[in-house]
Amino acid sequence: MSAISIKNLTYVYSKKTPYEKKALDNVSLQIEEGEFVGLVGATGSGKSTLIQHFNGLIRKQEGEVVVDGLDASKKKSLKNLRFRVGMVFQYPEYQLFEDTVAKDVAFGPKNMKLPKDEIDRRVRRAMEVVGLPYDEFAGRSPFELSGGEKRRAAIAGVIAMEPRILVLDEPVAGLDPAGRREILELILKLKAEVSPTVVMVSHYMDDLAETASRIVALKDGRIVADGTPEEVFGDREKAAEAGLDLPTAAKIVDALAARGIELDKTVVTRRGLVNELVRYRAAKSGCDTKAGESDV
């Protein structure tokens, strides 16, 4: 059973009005348990509309949406669905509202009608996982935290429900490079320890190239590319047609190619670029040595 199964999903805003807009156009998508999917596309491509179908925030109009075995179109499934799919929206720290961090993190588990000892366990675990030790942060006001700490507290509130699927909409928006790295490392930790399936919307291609196992690109409400980061970004023509920016490593590969240094075009990460440059230099040195030997 797939973690998320979307079949022929179409969604139109403001139907039968002058403002009618087709946000999703016959989209079909299977996401398997354990995948880390990066969802990309220009503003207005349909990304946010698609992910809001995953936990029933948007009710489907046409097509099928089955998430973790639950039919998202059935009203009786919605409550369980929203507990199983953790949704972290852009700038989640703006959603903090309780007077202490612990109370804020406990909000979701309380809505699940769990016993008090189970709520306490989940709150402690969630805070520890996101790097906010319970004894230090539980009684503090969330509004006194730093920007990065606020975002971690907001994510802890989602994680406390222990969702099987974690969906993040631009989770590193507004952060400096150090903050971005910290949140990305946290997301990988959450995938390993809490939510095995992750879907992340992002405009940062470098981040997705480094973390995602699969890239799905949307354009005008349709899926226009789907594959590993190497497959999607390695096909320069298709990436351009999809309107995708390239990861920095891929841009460097292209810049070097313009200078006559041909490297593997499927290189999309910093580590991959370093390894490819080492390989290229070794091959070049070997060729130079052979040429020298033949001249003797």
N, C-alpha and C positions, 0 to 999 in steps of 0.2 A: 504494500500500500504506500502510495506517495504521500509525502508530508503535505504537499499542496498540489491539487489537480484542478486546472482551469481549462474549460473546453468551450470554444466558440463564444467567448465573453464579449458582449457589446454593451456600451453604456453611453447614453446621450444626455447631456445637460440641457435643461430648458426645452424639453421636447415640444414640438409644434408651436414654437414661438419664433419671433424674428432673431432671437439670440441662441437658437439651437446650435449645439456644439457636440460633435461626436468625439468623446475622449478616448474610448476604446473601441476598436473595430475588429471583431471576430478573432479575439486573442485566445490562443491555446498554449498552455504552459504546464509542464510537469516539473515539480521540484522534489527531489528525493530526500529522505531523512539523512542528515549528516552533511548536506551540501552547504556551502557558503556562496550565495549568489549575489553578485553585484548588479544592481539594476541602474541602468544609465540611459541618458537621453536628454535632449534640450528641454527647457522650460515649456510646459504645455504638451509634452509628448505622451502623457498619460500615466506616468510613474505613480504619482500620489493617488490617482483614482484606482489604479490596480491594487496597490498595497492595502487600501482601505476596504477592499473587498475581502481581504484575508481574514479579518475578524468581524465582519459584518457591519462596520461603520457605514459602509455604503451597501445597500441591498441591490442584488443583481437584477438587471432588467431582462437580458437575454443571455442564455448560455448556462453553464454549470460551474459551481464553485464548491469544491469539497476540500476541507482543511482538516488534517489529522483525523480523517474518517467522518467528519461532521459536515452535513449539508448546510452551507451558510445561508441558504434561502429559507430555511425553516426556523420560525421564531423560537421554537423550543430549544434549538441548538445554540442560540446566540450567547447565552450566559456562559455555557461551558466553553464555547469557542473563544470568547474574550479572555477567559482564564488561561487557555492553552496557547494563545498567540499574544505574546508581549509586544506592544507597540510603543516605540520610543520616537516621539515626534521631534521635529527640528526645535532647538532651544528648549529642551524639556524642563530646564530649571525654572522657566516662567510658570510652570504648573505646580510648583511647590506652594503649599498653603497652610500647613499645620504649624503649631508653635514650637514643636521640636522635631528633630530629624527622625527619631524613632516613631513618632506618631504618623509622620508623613509616609514612611516606608511601610507602616502597618496598615495603611488605608486599603490596599488591594486585598491582602489576606483577610481583613475583617469583612469585606464584602463577600468573600468566599464562605463566610459563616463557619470558619474553622475554630476549634477549641483554643482557648487562650494560650495554653502551653505551646501549641503548634504555631500560633501566630508569633509568639516570642522567639521560637526557634528560627522561624523563617526570617524575621527581622534581623536577628543577630547574624545569621548566615549571610544574608544579602549584603549587609553593611560590611562584613569582613571581606566578602568576595570583591566588592568594588573599592576596597582600600580605605574604608572609613571605620576604624575599630570602634566597636560598640561602646566600650567604657569611656572612650574619649569624645565621641560625637553624639551619642544617643540623646542626651539632654540639651544639646545646643540648638539654638534657633537656626533653621535652614537659611534664613536671610542674613546671618552673620558669617556664612561660609564664603570662601573664595569662589570665583567663577567655576573653576574646575571641580571643586568640592560640591558645589550645588548641582552640577551636571551628574556627578557620581551618585549623589543622594537621589536625584530623580530617577536615574537608571536602577538604583537599588529598589525603588518602589515598584518597578516593573518586575524585576528579578525575584522579588519576594513572593510573587505568585507562581514561581517556578514553571514558567511557560516552556512548552516543548519547542516552540518556534519563536524566534526573536526577530522582529522587523524594525529596522532603524532607518529613519528618514533624515538624511544629512546629519549624522551624529557628531561630526567634527566641525560643523559650521561655526564660524566666528572664533575659532581657537588658533593660537599661535602654533608654530611647528612642534614645539615641545608638548603642548597640550594635545595636539592631534595624535602624536605618537602614543601618549599615555592612554587615550581613549581607544585607539586601535588595539593596543596590547590588552586592554581590558575586555574588548569585544571578543578577542581570540580566547581569552581566559573564560569568559562566559560561555562561549561555544563548547569549550572542553569540559566545563564543570556543571553547567546548568541547562542551556538550550542548545541541543545538538544541531539544529537547523537554523541558519541565519540568512536573512535577506536584508541587504543594505543598499539604500539609495545614496548615491554620492556623485558630485561633480569632480572629485579628485581622482583622476585616473591612476595616479601613482599609488594611492592608498588601495584601490581595488586590485591593481596588478600585483601588489604585495600580499594581499590577504585573501581575496576571493578565489574559489576553485572554478567559478563559472561566471561569465558575463552575459547578461541579457540586455540588449539595447532596444529601446522603443523610439519610434518616430511616427508622428501623426496617428498615434493610437494603435500602431501595429508593431509586432516584433520584427526587426530588420536584421538582427544578428544574435547568435546564441552559440556559445562555445567557451572553451578555456580562454583565459586572458591572452595566451600565446596565439590562439586561433583567431580571436576577434581583432586584436590589435596588430597581429602579424600580417593580416590581409589589409594593406594600406588603402586599397581602392574601396573595399567594402566599408572600412572604418570611416573613410571620408564621406561615402554615400549616406552612412548612418548619422553623420554630423558629429562624430566623436573626436575629441581631442586625444592625442597620443600620450602615453606615459613618457616621462622625461628620458628614460633609458632608450625608448624607441626613437625619440627625436634625435638623440645623440648618434644612434646607429645610422639614421638617415643623413645627418650632417657629415659623418665620417665617410659614408658612401659617396657623397658629393665630392670628396677629396680623394677618391680612389681607394678607400679602405673598406673593403666589402666584409661585413659581418652578418651573422645570422639575423634575419629580420623578425624572428619570433622572440628575440630577447626583449623583455618588457620590464624587468626589475633591475635594481641597482646591483644586486648580487650576481644576477645573470650577466649583466654588462661587464662586470669585473672579470668573471670567469671567461667570457668570450674574448675579452682583450688579452688575457693571459694565453688563451689557446691560439689566438691570431699571432701574437708575438712569438710563441714557441714554434708555430708552423713557419713563420717568416724567417726565424733564426735557422731552422733546419734547412730551408731552401737556400739561404745564403751560404751555409756551410757546405752543402752539396755542390753549389756553384763554384765555390772556392776550390774544392777538391778536384773537380773536373778540369779546372784551369791549370792545376799543377802538372 
